[in-house]
Amino acid sequence: MTHPRVTYDRAADAAYVYLTVPGTLTRAARTVACDPVGIDGTVNLDFDEEGRLVGVEVLGAAATLPARLLESAERLDPRGA
């Protein structure tokens, strides 16, 4: 089973989960912001031109995503940040 690519920027506390085939460049044509009730953060859903979900951005990621997911994510910030 292939796991989705996950990136994390600790300084911004933002994670991105890519739902596309690794190595494929898919641009989001539309972003839908969600304001989940009861969590401390925001979720943005990215869709391609055909309306397929291609990625999920999680702001306030440290409070809402499993620590092991963030620890294994590709870092977008210096490790010491």
C-alpha positions as CSV (number, residue, x, y, z in Angstrom):
1,M,0.0,0.0,0.0
2,T,1.3,3.4,-0.9
3,H,1.0,6.2,1.6
4,P,0.2,9.7,0.5
5,R,3.0,12.3,0.5
6,V,2.7,14.6,3.5
7,T,4.7,17.9,4.0
8,Y,4.8,19.9,7.2
9,D,6.0,23.4,8.0
10,R,6.4,23.6,11.7
11,A,7.0,27.4,11.7
12,A,3.6,27.8,10.1
13,D,2.1,24.7,11.8
14,A,0.7,23.7,8.4
15,A,0.6,20.2,6.9
16,Y,-0.4,19.2,3.3
17,V,-1.5,15.7,2.4
18,Y,-1.2,15.0,-1.4
19,L,-3.8,12.7,-2.8
20,T,-2.2,12.4,-6.2
21,V,0.2,9.8,-7.7
22,P,3.7,10.5,-6.5
23,G,5.8,12.3,-9.1
24,T,2.7,13.7,-10.8
25,L,2.3,17.4,-10.9
26,T,-1.4,18.2,-10.3
27,R,-2.4,21.8,-9.7
28,A,-5.4,22.8,-7.7
29,A,-8.0,24.6,-9.7
30,R,-10.3,25.3,-6.7
31,T,-9.8,25.5,-3.0
32,V,-12.7,25.0,-0.5
33,A,-12.0,26.3,3.0
34,C,-13.6,24.3,5.8
35,D,-14.0,25.6,9.3
36,P,-14.5,22.4,11.3
37,V,-16.4,22.9,14.5
38,G,-14.8,21.6,17.6
39,I,-11.1,21.5,16.4
40,D,-8.4,24.1,16.8
41,G,-7.5,24.6,13.1
42,T,-8.6,25.0,9.6
43,V,-8.8,22.5,6.7
44,N,-8.6,23.5,3.1
45,L,-9.6,21.0,0.3
46,D,-8.0,21.4,-3.1
47,F,-9.7,20.1,-6.2
48,D,-8.4,19.7,-9.8
49,E,-10.2,21.0,-12.9
50,E,-12.4,17.8,-13.0
51,G,-13.5,18.3,-9.4
52,R,-11.4,15.5,-8.0
53,L,-9.9,16.0,-4.5
54,V,-6.1,16.3,-5.0
55,G,-4.9,17.5,-1.6
56,V,-5.8,18.6,2.0
57,E,-4.1,21.4,3.8
58,V,-4.4,21.4,7.6
59,L,-3.6,24.6,9.5
60,G,-3.0,24.1,13.2
61,A,-1.7,20.7,12.3
62,A,0.1,20.0,15.6
63,A,-3.2,20.0,17.4
64,T,-5.2,18.0,14.9
65,L,-2.9,15.4,13.2
66,P,-1.1,12.5,14.8
67,A,2.4,13.4,16.0
68,R,3.9,10.4,14.2
69,L,2.4,11.6,10.9
70,L,4.1,15.0,11.4
71,E,7.3,13.4,12.5
72,S,7.5,11.4,9.3
73,A,6.4,14.2,7.0
74,E,8.7,15.9,4.6
75,R,9.8,19.0,6.4
76,L,9.4,22.4,4.6
77,D,11.2,24.3,7.4
78,P,14.6,23.9,9.1
79,R,14.4,21.1,11.7
80,G,15.2,23.5,14.5
81,A,12.4,25.9,13.7
